[in-house]
Amino acid sequence: MDSFWIVSISLQRIKSISKFDYSKPISLSLEEGENFGLVIPVYSWVLPKIVEDFIKKMNLTVKGSSHYFFPVVTYGTTPGVNDRLANGLLKEKGFSFDAYYSVKMPDTWTPVFNLSDKEKVKKINDQATLDSEKVAADIASKKKGNFMQRRLPIIVEPFSKLSYANMRKTKHFHVEDTCIGCSLCARNCPIGAIEMEDKKPVWIKQNCLMCLICLHHCPKFAIQYGKNSKKHGQYVHP
């Protein structure tokens, strides 16, 4: 799902990473005392491609020295190695995170995980709300340290990246006859991987982010990925 965000706390600036123009460098600046946060999901235990690209293209300038850097990683089974991957990229820009947070949420990778039990999903979301409040309080107090739960050893990185590369292949998608040609999938795709042909979505790129926005936001649940997504259901937050 589309949960890629940069958050600038003191000036209340929040922006989706998917809204930037990736054809050119991304220029950002922090005012004195302003915090910088990334809210990112986990894809196959590693960073989503768009998050990796964002940090690499980011040109960040800061005023003063009292800044607080943090990621909040949302995950279904484990935040994987995203703390180390994100910090490694940030260090190349001359900065590093002061704290790391994670929040467990429903796993929306519906080709594998079953979302059909709405009560189970609600229970996870209710706990996520409580956990988010705790994280927000820690961020407000500028707490330092690694507070991520269920991290994995960095040794899984190469295997996870291979897995993610396979997941990203758009050949895994298919469209059912229930499609009404609303074009919501094409309009919502963060990287423009979908076009409409004869009122049906067509994937024009071999690889996408695999955020599954197209699948989960489809009003008729006509977009499927592999063999299991149909029976596992959609994720629509109430």
N, C-alpha and C positions, 0 to 999 in steps of 0.2 A: 504494500500500500504506500501511498505518497506521504511518507513521513520524513522527508529530507528537509531539514530546516537549519538556518543559522539564526541565532538568537542573540541580540544585543540588549542586555538587561537594563542598564541604567537609563537608557533613552527609550526603552520599550520598543525597540526596532526588531521586527520579526519578519523573515522573508523565506519563501520556499526556494531551496537550491535549484529546483527545476525551472525557475523563472529567469535565470541568468542567461546571457548570450555567451555560449561557449566557443564562438568563433573568434573571440578576442580575449585578452587578459581581463580578469575580474578585479576591479579596484575597490577596496574597502578601507575604511578608516575608523579608528576608535578614538573617542574623546577621552579626556582625563577621567580616570576612574571607571570607565565603561567596561563591562564584562563582555566576553565573547564565548558563545556556546554553540555546539553542534548537536542537533537531535537527529539521530540516524538509526535506521533499522539494520538488521543483520541478514545478509544473503549468503547462505551456505557457509556461515561462520566467518565470512570476510566482509569487507566494505562493498556496498553497492558501487557499480562503476561510476555513477554520477557523483558520488561523494568523493571518490578518489580523484576524479577529474576536477572537481571544484577546488579541492585543496591545492592541487598542482597548479591551477591557473590563477589562484588567488594572489593578489598583491596587496598585502595588508600593511597599512601605516598606522602608527599609534602616537598619541600625544601623552606625555608623562610616562609614569611607570607603574601605577597602581591598577593594573588590569588583572582580571581573573579569567582563565581559560578552562573550559570544561566540555566534555561530550556527555550526552545522555543517550545510551544505547538501548533501544527497545528490542526485545528478543522473545522468541517463543520457547526454545529449548535451552539455548546458551548464547551469550554475547560473543562467543568465539574468541578471536584474537583482535577484535576491532580496536581495543584500547591501544595496543602496540602499533598496529598498522596506521591508525590515524595520527598518533603522536610522532611516528617516524616521518610521515609526510609533513607534519606541521614544523618539525625541527628543521627541515630543509628550508623553511621560510624564516627561520631564526626565532621561533617561538616554541613553547611546549605547554602541555596541559598542567594545570595545578591540581585538578581533581577529575575523577572518572566515576560516572554513575550508570546504573542500568535499571530498567523497569521491565518486568516480565509482562507480556501481553499475549492475547490469542495468536497462535501461529497461523498466519494467513497464507502459508505455502500449501494451498489446498490440493495440489496434486498428491501430496503425502498426508497432510494432517486434516482430520475430520472436524469440520465446523458446524455440523448439523445439530449438535446438542446445544441448543440456545441457552439452557440453564448453566451449562458448564462454561460457555463463553462469557455469560453475564458474571459468573463468579470470578473469573479471571480478571475481567474489566473492573469489577468492584474493588478487588485487591490492588489492581494497577492504579486506581484513583488514590487510594491510601498511600501507596508507595511513592507516587508522584508528588504528593503533598510533602512527604518526608524529604524527597530530593530537593524540592523547591526551597524548603527551609534551610537545608544544608548549603545550597547555592547562595541564598540570601546572606548567610553568615560566612560565606567564602571559606568553607571547610576544605582542607587539603588532604589528599590521599587517594588511594584507589578503593572505591566502594562498590565495584562491580561484582555481581554474583555469578557463579558458575563459569568463570573464565576457563579457556582451554589453553594448553601449552602451545607455544609458537610453532612447534614442529608440525602442526596440522595445516599450516598456511599453504604449502604447495599443493596438497591434496584437495583442500577446500577451493582453491582457485581453479583447479581443473574441473571440479564439480560445478562451480558457478559458470564456467565457460560453456559447459554442456547445457546447463539449465537455460542459458540466455538464447539458445537457438529458437527462432520463431517458428520453425517447422513443426514444433510440438503443438501449436495452436490449431484449432479448427472451429468453424462456425456452424451452428445448427440452424435448421430451417425456421426456428422461432424468431430469428433476427428481424427487426422491424426497420432497419436502416436509419436509425436515429443519429448516427455518427458520433455519439457520445464518446466512444472508444477512441476514435481518431482525434477528437478535440482534446481529450484528456491525456493522451500519451505524452510523457515528458520529453521524449526525443523524436517525436514525429515519425514513428516506425510504422504507422498505420495510415492507409489512404482508403477512401471509399470508391469502389468500382461497382457499377450497377446496383447501388444501394446496399452493398455488402462490404465489410471490412476486409482489406487485403494487407498483409504485412510486407512492406517494401524493403525491409532490412533483414539481413540474415540473423542479426543479433539485436536484442533489445535489453533493457535494464532488468526485465523480468520482475517488475513491481506488481504485476497482475492487476493494475488499476482497471484495465479493459475488462477483465473477467469479473472482478468484484463489483464494478459500477454498472455493468450491463443490466438494463431494466428488465430484460427477459431471460437473463442468465443463458444467453445463446452462445457466448464465447467459452470454449473449453480448452483445457491444457492436458494432453495425455488421456489416460483411461479413467482416472479416479476423481477428477475434479467435479464431475457431475453429481456423484453420490456424496461427496464431501461438502458441497454447498458453497455459498458465498459468505463473505464477511461484510456486513453492513452495520456500522456502529450506530446504536439508537440515538 
